[in-house]
């Protein structure tokens, strides 16, 4: 696919929240809800001009951040990923664009009718990242970057193979449970437990794998 076409697709998603905002701008009151509690009820309000910064902070922000990362990469590992890196940029751009649009929608309607929709969206992102992690080569910016995965390429591969699968399962669980658990407080606890597990397990695994590799070399 042509490079300019690829970037145009990303910019189309970046622009989506602003397009939506223009369609609702005139009917928005001067003060709109900008913060919601766990039940989805608005508990803080701001000037509607504040909404102009939401897509910028999310969609545009992540777009330029992902452009800068390859420049900062000292060993140029990111540039060697080619289309794989674009895939990551594509996933994150879609996610933050949809997130920004959903937040604008919540400000328009005055409440988060189903707060767990946000969690479901996050779960889908985790599952997509988990699938992506299994193909990522060692680098300093993307993936499960522990001292042990960065030190040993085999530890990186085995950790991302396991970690990727755990992220997929965890993400799918979050997305599914978001539609079946109506108690928001209970779901918040379950969400926290799942997030803790998908973060801690790969880190611990990378350490144990590194120790195994080191003991094998020392024998």
C-alpha positions as CSV (number, residue, x, y, z in Angstrom):
1,X,0.0,0.0,0.0
2,X,1.2,3.5,-0.8
3,X,2.9,5.3,2.1
4,X,0.7,8.4,1.6
5,X,-2.4,6.3,1.4
6,X,-1.5,4.6,4.7
7,X,-1.0,7.9,6.4
8,X,-4.2,9.3,5.0
9,X,-6.1,6.3,6.5
10,X,-4.6,7.1,9.9
11,X,-5.5,10.8,9.6
12,X,-9.1,9.9,8.6
13,X,-9.4,8.1,12.0
14,X,-7.7,11.0,13.8
15,X,-10.2,13.4,12.3
16,X,-13.3,11.2,13.1
17,X,-13.8,12.7,16.6
18,X,-13.6,16.2,15.3
19,X,-16.1,15.4,12.6
20,X,-18.5,14.1,15.2
21,X,-17.9,17.1,17.4
22,X,-18.8,19.5,14.6
23,X,-22.2,17.7,14.2
24,X,-23.1,18.2,17.9
25,X,-21.3,21.5,18.7
26,X,-24.3,23.8,18.2
27,X,-26.6,21.9,20.4
28,X,-24.1,21.5,23.3
29,X,-24.7,23.7,26.3
30,X,-21.9,26.0,27.5
31,X,-21.2,23.7,30.4
32,X,-20.8,20.0,29.6
33,X,-20.0,17.0,31.8
34,X,-16.4,16.0,31.5
35,X,-16.0,13.5,34.3
36,X,-18.1,10.6,35.4
37,X,-18.1,8.3,38.4
38,X,-18.0,4.5,38.3
39,X,-21.8,4.4,37.8
40,X,-21.5,6.6,34.7
41,X,-23.1,9.6,36.4
42,X,-21.6,13.0,35.6
43,X,-19.8,14.6,38.6
44,X,-17.8,17.4,37.0
45,X,-18.5,20.0,34.3
46,X,-16.4,22.2,32.1
47,X,-16.8,24.7,29.3
48,X,-17.7,22.9,26.0
49,X,-14.4,24.3,24.5
50,X,-12.7,21.8,26.7
51,X,-14.0,19.1,24.3
52,X,-11.8,20.5,21.6
53,X,-8.7,19.1,23.4
54,X,-10.0,15.6,23.9
55,X,-9.3,14.4,20.3
56,X,-6.1,16.3,20.2
57,X,-4.8,14.8,23.4
58,X,-5.8,11.3,22.4
59,X,-5.8,10.8,18.6
60,X,-3.4,13.4,17.4
61,X,-1.2,12.9,20.5
62,X,-0.7,9.2,19.9
63,X,-0.2,9.7,16.1
64,X,2.7,12.0,16.6
65,X,4.1,10.0,19.5
66,X,4.3,6.9,17.2
67,X,6.0,9.0,14.6
68,X,8.7,10.1,17.0
69,X,9.5,6.7,18.6
70,X,11.4,5.4,15.5
71,X,13.5,8.5,15.5
72,X,14.4,8.1,19.2
73,X,15.2,4.4,18.8
74,X,19.1,4.2,19.2
75,X,19.5,0.9,17.3
76,X,16.7,1.6,14.7
77,X,15.0,-1.7,15.6
78,X,11.6,0.0,15.1
79,X,12.3,1.0,11.5
80,X,13.2,-2.6,10.7
81,X,9.7,-3.7,11.7
82,X,8.3,-2.1,8.6
83,X,4.6,-2.9,8.1
84,X,4.4,-4.5,11.6
85,X,5.0,-1.1,13.2
86,X,2.4,0.4,11.0
87,X,0.0,-2.3,12.2
88,X,0.6,-1.1,15.8
89,X,0.1,2.5,14.8
90,X,-3.1,1.6,13.1
91,X,-4.5,-0.3,16.1
92,X,-3.7,2.5,18.5
93,X,-5.0,5.2,16.2
94,X,-8.3,3.4,15.9
95,X,-8.6,2.7,19.6
96,X,-7.9,6.3,20.7
97,X,-10.1,7.7,17.9
98,X,-13.0,5.6,19.1
99,X,-12.3,6.4,22.7
100,X,-12.3,10.1,22.0
101,X,-15.5,9.8,20.0
102,X,-17.2,7.9,22.8
103,X,-16.1,10.5,25.4
104,X,-17.6,13.2,23.2
105,X,-20.8,11.2,22.9
106,X,-20.9,10.9,26.7
107,X,-20.5,14.6,27.1
108,X,-23.3,15.2,24.6
109,X,-25.7,12.8,26.3
110,X,-24.8,13.8,29.8
111,X,-23.9,10.4,31.1
112,X,-22.1,7.1,30.5
113,X,-25.1,4.9,30.0
114,X,-22.9,1.8,30.1
115,X,-19.5,2.6,31.6
116,X,-18.4,-1.0,31.0
117,X,-18.4,-0.2,27.2
118,X,-15.1,1.6,27.9
119,X,-13.7,-1.5,29.6
120,X,-14.9,-3.6,26.7
121,X,-13.0,-1.3,24.3
122,X,-9.9,-1.6,26.5
123,X,-10.3,-5.4,26.5
124,X,-10.4,-5.6,22.7
125,X,-7.2,-3.4,22.6
126,X,-5.4,-5.8,25.0
127,X,-6.4,-8.8,23.0
128,X,-5.1,-7.1,19.8
129,X,-1.8,-6.1,21.4
130,X,-1.4,-9.6,22.8
131,X,-1.6,-11.0,19.3
132,X,0.8,-8.3,18.1
133,X,3.3,-9.0,20.9
134,X,4.0,-12.5,19.6
135,X,5.6,-11.1,16.5
136,X,7.6,-8.2,18.0
137,X,11.4,-8.3,17.8
138,X,13.5,-7.1,20.7
139,X,13.5,-3.3,21.0
140,X,13.5,-0.5,23.6
141,X,10.0,0.9,23.1
142,X,7.4,-1.8,22.3
143,X,6.5,-5.0,24.1
144,X,7.3,-6.6,27.5
145,X,10.5,-4.7,28.2
146,X,12.1,-6.1,31.4
147,X,15.8,-6.2,32.2
148,X,15.8,-9.9,31.3
149,X,14.0,-9.8,28.0
150,X,16.2,-6.9,26.8
151,X,19.3,-8.9,27.9
152,X,18.5,-12.1,26.1
153,X,16.7,-12.6,22.8
154,X,15.5,-16.1,23.6
155,X,14.0,-14.8,26.8
156,X,12.3,-12.0,24.8
157,X,10.8,-14.5,22.4
158,X,9.5,-16.9,25.1
159,X,8.2,-14.1,27.3
160,X,6.3,-12.5,24.4
161,X,4.9,-15.8,23.2
162,X,3.5,-16.5,26.7
163,X,2.7,-12.9,27.5
164,X,0.9,-12.4,24.2
165,X,-1.4,-15.3,24.8
166,X,-2.1,-14.1,28.3
167,X,-3.0,-10.6,27.0
168,X,-5.3,-12.2,24.4
169,X,-7.1,-14.3,27.0
170,X,-7.2,-11.4,29.5
171,X,-8.5,-8.9,26.9
172,X,-11.2,-11.2,25.7
173,X,-12.3,-11.9,29.3
174,X,-12.5,-8.2,30.0
175,X,-14.5,-7.6,26.8
176,X,-16.9,-10.4,27.5
177,X,-17.4,-9.8,31.2
178,X,-18.1,-6.1,30.5
179,X,-21.4,-7.1,29.0
180,X,-22.4,-9.7,31.7
181,X,-21.5,-8.0,35.0
182,X,-23.8,-5.2,35.8
183,X,-22.3,-4.4,39.1
184,X,-19.8,-1.7,38.2
185,X,-17.9,-1.9,41.5
186,X,-17.5,-5.7,41.2
187,X,-16.4,-5.4,37.6
188,X,-13.9,-2.7,38.5
189,X,-12.3,-5.2,41.0
190,X,-12.3,-8.0,38.4
191,X,-10.8,-5.6,35.8
192,X,-8.0,-4.7,38.2
193,X,-7.2,-8.3,39.0
194,X,-7.0,-9.3,35.3
195,X,-4.8,-6.3,34.5
196,X,-2.5,-7.1,37.4
197,X,-2.2,-10.7,36.2
198,X,-1.4,-9.9,32.6
199,X,1.3,-7.5,33.7
200,X,2.8,-9.5,36.6
201,X,2.9,-13.0,35.1
202,X,5.0,-12.1,32.0
203,X,7.4,-10.1,34.2
204,X,7.9,-13.0,36.6
205,X,8.2,-15.4,33.7
206,X,10.9,-13.4,32.0
207,X,12.9,-13.4,35.2
208,X,12.6,-17.2,35.7
209,X,13.4,-17.8,32.0
210,X,16.5,-15.6,32.2
211,X,17.7,-17.6,35.3
212,X,17.2,-20.9,33.4
213,X,19.1,-19.6,30.4
214,X,21.9,-18.3,32.6
215,X,22.1,-21.6,34.6
216,X,22.3,-23.5,31.3
217,X,25.2,-21.4,30.1
218,X,27.0,-21.7,33.4
219,X,26.9,-25.5,33.3
